[in-house]
Amino acid sequence: MLSTAGVVLGLPLAIVGARLLRSFLFGLAPEDPLALVLAVLGTCAVVVVASVIPARRATRVDPLVALRYE
């Protein structure tokens, strides 16, 4: 949910920022759909990896042990 909000808010900001930095973009248009899609997919991949690792680690803990720890 949070990553979706980040993509929805970040995509327009990325387009505006790319227009402002047009002189630094060599061989790339500010509204290049391939670059934007790759950036979104890369962000989603990082979100999945960042959430799967702690979730897998949490499934290995016995619930009674976790409750006693707190």
Phi and psi restraints in degrees (value plus and minus 20) as a CYANA .aco file:
   2 LEU   PHI     -88.7   -48.7
   2 LEU   PSI     -56.7   -16.7
   3 SER   PHI     -88.1   -48.1
   3 SER   PSI     -54.4   -14.4
   4 THR   PHI     -85.0   -45.0
   4 THR   PSI     -62.2   -22.2
   5 ALA   PHI     -83.7   -43.7
   5 ALA   PSI     -58.1   -18.1
   6 GLY   PHI     -85.0   -45.0
   6 GLY   PSI     -60.1   -20.1
   7 VAL   PHI     -88.3   -48.3
   7 VAL   PSI     -63.8   -23.8
   8 VAL   PHI     -83.4   -43.4
   8 VAL   PSI     -60.2   -20.2
   9 LEU   PHI    -100.2   -60.2
   9 LEU   PSI     -53.5   -13.5
  10 GLY   PHI     -99.0   -59.0
  10 GLY   PSI     -49.5    -9.5
  11 LEU   PHI     -82.7   -42.7
  11 LEU   PSI     -69.8   -29.8
  12 PRO   PHI     -83.5   -43.5
  12 PRO   PSI     -56.4   -16.4
  13 LEU   PHI     -86.5   -46.5
  13 LEU   PSI     -54.7   -14.7
  14 ALA   PHI     -87.1   -47.1
  14 ALA   PSI     -58.8   -18.8
  15 ILE   PHI     -86.3   -46.3
  15 ILE   PSI     -64.5   -24.5
  16 VAL   PHI     -83.6   -43.6
  16 VAL   PSI     -63.5   -23.5
  17 GLY   PHI     -84.1   -44.1
  17 GLY   PSI     -57.3   -17.3
  18 ALA   PHI     -86.6   -46.6
  18 ALA   PSI     -55.6   -15.6
  19 ARG   PHI     -87.1   -47.1
  19 ARG   PSI     -56.9   -16.9
  20 LEU   PHI     -90.0   -50.0
  20 LEU   PSI     -51.5   -11.5
  21 LEU   PHI    -124.2   -84.2
  21 LEU   PSI       8.8    48.8
  22 ARG   PHI     -74.1   -34.1
  22 ARG   PSI     -55.8   -15.8
  23 SER   PHI     -88.9   -48.9
  23 SER   PSI     -40.5    -0.5
  24 PHE   PHI    -110.6   -70.6
  24 PHE   PSI     -30.6     9.4
  25 LEU   PHI    -111.0   -71.0
  25 LEU   PSI      74.5   114.5
  26 PHE   PHI    -106.5   -66.5
  26 PHE   PSI      98.4   138.4
  27 GLY   PHI      52.9    92.9
  27 GLY   PSI       0.6    40.6
  28 LEU   PHI    -160.3  -120.3
  28 LEU   PSI     107.2   147.2
  29 ALA   PHI    -101.0   -61.0
  29 ALA   PSI     128.4   168.4
  30 PRO   PHI     -80.3   -40.3
  30 PRO   PSI     -50.6   -10.6
  31 GLU   PHI    -124.0   -84.0
  31 GLU   PSI       8.4    48.4
  32 ASP   PHI     -83.2   -43.2
  32 ASP   PSI      93.0   133.0
  33 PRO   PHI     -84.9   -44.9
  33 PRO   PSI     -55.6   -15.6
  34 LEU   PHI     -84.0   -44.0
  34 LEU   PSI     -63.2   -23.2
  35 ALA   PHI     -85.1   -45.1
  35 ALA   PSI     -60.3   -20.3
  36 LEU   PHI     -87.8   -47.8
  36 LEU   PSI     -61.3   -21.3
  37 VAL   PHI     -85.7   -45.7
  37 VAL   PSI     -62.3   -22.3
  38 LEU   PHI     -83.8   -43.8
  38 LEU   PSI     -57.3   -17.3
  39 ALA   PHI     -85.8   -45.8
  39 ALA   PSI     -61.9   -21.9
  40 VAL   PHI     -86.3   -46.3
  40 VAL   PSI     -64.5   -24.5
  41 LEU   PHI     -84.6   -44.6
  41 LEU   PSI     -57.8   -17.8
  42 GLY   PHI     -84.0   -44.0
  42 GLY   PSI     -61.2   -21.2
  43 THR   PHI     -84.1   -44.1
  43 THR   PSI     -62.8   -22.8
  44 CYS   PHI     -84.7   -44.7
  44 CYS   PSI     -57.5   -17.5
  45 ALA   PHI     -84.2   -44.2
  45 ALA   PSI     -61.2   -21.2
  46 VAL   PHI     -84.5   -44.5
  46 VAL   PSI     -59.9   -19.9
  47 VAL   PHI     -83.5   -43.5
  47 VAL   PSI     -62.9   -22.9
  48 VAL   PHI     -84.3   -44.3
  48 VAL   PSI     -66.7   -26.7
  49 VAL   PHI     -84.1   -44.1
  49 VAL   PSI     -60.7   -20.7
  50 ALA   PHI     -88.1   -48.1
  50 ALA   PSI     -43.7    -3.7
  51 SER   PHI    -117.7   -77.7
  51 SER   PSI     -46.2    -6.2
  52 VAL   PHI     -93.2   -53.2
  52 VAL   PSI     -60.7   -20.7
  53 ILE   PHI     -81.4   -41.4
  53 ILE   PSI     -70.5   -30.5
  54 PRO   PHI     -86.3   -46.3
  54 PRO   PSI     -52.5   -12.5
  55 ALA   PHI     -86.9   -46.9
  55 ALA   PSI     -62.5   -22.5
  56 ARG   PHI     -84.8   -44.8
  56 ARG   PSI     -58.4   -18.4
  57 ARG   PHI     -86.1   -46.1
  57 ARG   PSI     -57.3   -17.3
  58 ALA   PHI     -90.3   -50.3
  58 ALA   PSI     -49.8    -9.8
  59 THR   PHI     -91.8   -51.8
  59 THR   PSI     -36.8     3.2
  60 ARG   PHI    -105.9   -65.9
  60 ARG   PSI     -28.7    11.3
  61 VAL   PHI    -110.6   -70.6
  61 VAL   PSI     113.3   153.3
  62 ASP   PHI     -88.1   -48.1
  62 ASP   PSI     110.1   150.1
  63 PRO   PHI     -78.7   -38.7
  63 PRO   PSI     -56.3   -16.3
  64 LEU   PHI     -86.2   -46.2
  64 LEU   PSI     -58.1   -18.1
  65 VAL   PHI     -86.2   -46.2
  65 VAL   PSI     -61.1   -21.1
  66 ALA   PHI     -85.7   -45.7
  66 ALA   PSI     -59.6   -19.6
  67 LEU   PHI     -88.8   -48.8
  67 LEU   PSI     -57.7   -17.7
  68 ARG   PHI     -88.7   -48.7
  68 ARG   PSI     -51.8   -11.8
  69 TYR   PHI     -83.7   -43.7
  69 TYR   PSI     -57.0   -17.0
